[in-house]
Amino acid sequence: MATTIAAGLLALLFLVYQLNGMCIVGPGTHFKPENTVRKDREWSDIEPSRSLQWQRCYNDTYDCARLDVPMDWLNPSDDAHERVVLAVIRLRATELHDYKGPIFFNPGGPGGSGVYALTDRGALLQTIAGKNHDIISFDPRGIGASVPRVDCWDSPEKSRLWALQDVGVVNAHPGVIFDAYARATAFSEACERNMNSSGLLSHISTASHARDLLEILHQTGQEKLKYWGFSYGTILGGVFAAMYPDKVERLVSDGNVDYREWHWQTYINFLHDTDKVMEAFYKYCHKAGPSSCEFYASTPAAIEERLASLLVHIRKYPIIVSTTQSGPDMPQLITWSHVKRLISAALYQPLYMFKTLAKVLKAIEDGDGVPFYQLVKSDNSTPPICSIEAIPPNVPRLEEGNADAFPAILCADSPPMEDTVEDFAAFVEKLIEVSSAAGDVNALFRLACIGRKIRPKWRYTGPFGGNTSHPILYVANIADNVAPLISARNNSEGFPGSVVLVQNSYGHTSLSAASSCTAGYIKAYFQNGTLPEPGTTCEPDYYPFEDTYPKVGDELSMAYHELSKIKWNLEPMLSI
């Protein structure tokens, strides 16, 4: 959400934008545009076709193809302006003596690039599912190397400049909520105006993505789908299963977004377990002690009070990060909004973020903003504004995720958004009642659709269920900050025989904490269709604030350990 409102501002990307000066490269910042160009050109060199024509790519490690499909599946046309070209990628099976066909994978978002994700972590997923499977993914329409791409601005400079005008979290100060509402309206209007000529926004809902997936499946010669989806990938998988239940052979749904909440814009309960994840920070920080948690206090409640006091203080007294030889080239502010967004981002990956969060909070409490600055700056940060390479939306581009695609897809799946600013303010209050830790930050999920006028030609509205050819395996953490356990149970109710496997860990998707137990059940499911007994709970291999070491020699443990360390960018990706 997935894994993945998941488009131009990841929770931490807000911060990176704030800390990147225009046309200035800070010390220690390195950019590698040549790698992106080389990979982009590989996709551009592949001729689109209406059948899958695989070509070796990415140093002969993968197969790539560009599949030409109708933009409008309800009224297909041969007009080139009414077609989309999907970038499809495959990691071949290496154990062919018991070959079991392809597993399709979606990393989340919406807006996440399947091409990027597969090249980044496909081999690890294959290790868990079984090396007798191909792993196939694709950039959904509007994203990455699939064209035309969702691009709300006619230049990357405008996109970056817009992000730099961020007004902060909606309740940072009195009146900010009105600025945020107006800004969302302005962005929606600009995006629809700039995208109008392509016609893509009328054909960007999950129903169209599911039909694309069916087409790719058939083009591979398969009649039934094996699928593994995270975060928004659970929406794509669930819609596919509801639309084509007889086509489902295996489906693992991990980090489950409630089908009905997503499609009916009743987005409240997605934060049902968020504060439980926040409470885990207090609990495990206290358990770890002062040697492992720098924000330690005598009780979990005392740690909570300590954080509340910090937030009250920084709201009035932002921290200035002064220019230094190893720091920023110009002074930077660390505000209440920055800290709230950092906390929200940390809830996605407690195992790897909580210890760092504690260190940064302690420093901020002491008036030191350097650890915060060091956390958000990156050796692979977005290039400075005046060096950004413009890639037209009809040219393939390798990207980890498409910021503009998230609201486009979310809003296409939802009913028309007609909230007044007063309605939106009331909604924010409800979110904060559900989650004091991150309700205000996650108001962006609603804000993203304000001002959108273009409606999808094809939108799936249910029923969200069906008799699949083989039962679905739902995987859920005991407390997920944006996809609570109740969502997995709600989704499971519509699909007879499906099972919810619970992992006793915190964060978004089971990959937020490695579990050899969970990995074993997923492998068994893909290999022979075996489902865990209802009520099964898996323990994670580690808990927050613990040092993590994979079990050497255990392929499943090592693969899940590596996957849990990857930043999946499942946080909301928003350009508004």
Sequence and secondary structure as in RCSB ss.txt:
>XXXX:A:sequence
MATTIAAGLLALLFLVYQLNGMCIVGPGTHFKPENTVRKDREWSDIEPSRSLQWQRCYNDTYDCARLDVPMDWLN
PSDDAHERVVLAVIRLRATELHDYKGPIFFNPGGPGGSGVYALTDRGALLQTIAGKNHDIISFDPRGIGASVPRV
DCWDSPEKSRLWALQDVGVVNAHPGVIFDAYARATAFSEACERNMNSSGLLSHISTASHARDLLEILHQTGQEKL
KYWGFSYGTILGGVFAAMYPDKVERLVSDGNVDYREWHWQTYINFLHDTDKVMEAFYKYCHKAGPSSCEFYASTP
AAIEERLASLLVHIRKYPIIVSTTQSGPDMPQLITWSHVKRLISAALYQPLYMFKTLAKVLKAIEDGDGVPFYQL
VKSDNSTPPICSIEAIPPNVPRLEEGNADAFPAILCADSPPMEDTVEDFAAFVEKLIEVSSAAGDVNALFRLACI
GRKIRPKWRYTGPFGGNTSHPILYVANIADNVAPLISARNNSEGFPGSVVLVQNSYGHTSLSAASSCTAGYIKAY
FQNGTLPEPGTTCEPDYYPFEDTYPKVGDELSMAYHELSKIKWNLEPMLSI
>XXXX:A:secstr
          HHHHHHHHH  TT   TT    HHHHHHHHHHHHHS  BSS   EEETTTTEEEEEEEEES TTS
    GGGEEEEEEEEE  S  TT   EEEEE  TTTB HHHHHHHHHHHHHHHH TTSEEEEEE TBSTTSBSB 
 SSSSHHHHHHHHTT   STTSSTTHHHHHHHHHHHHHHHHHHHHTTT GGGG SHHHHHHHHHHHHHHTT SSE
EEEEETHHHHHHHHHHHH GGGEEEEEEES   HHHHHHT TTGGGTTHHHHHHHHHHHHHHH TTT TT  SSH
HHHHHHHHHHHHHHHHS EEE   SSS SS EEE HHHHHHHHHHHTT HHHHHHHHHHHHHHHHTT  HHHHHH
H  TT    GGG     TTS    SB TTHHHHHHHHHS      HHHHHHHHHHHHHH TTTTTGGGHHHHTTT
T     SS          SS  EEEEEEE SSS HHHHHHHHHTSTT EEEEEEEESSSGGGS  HHHHHHHHHH
HHH     TT EE  S  TTS     TT HHHHHHHHHHHS    S     
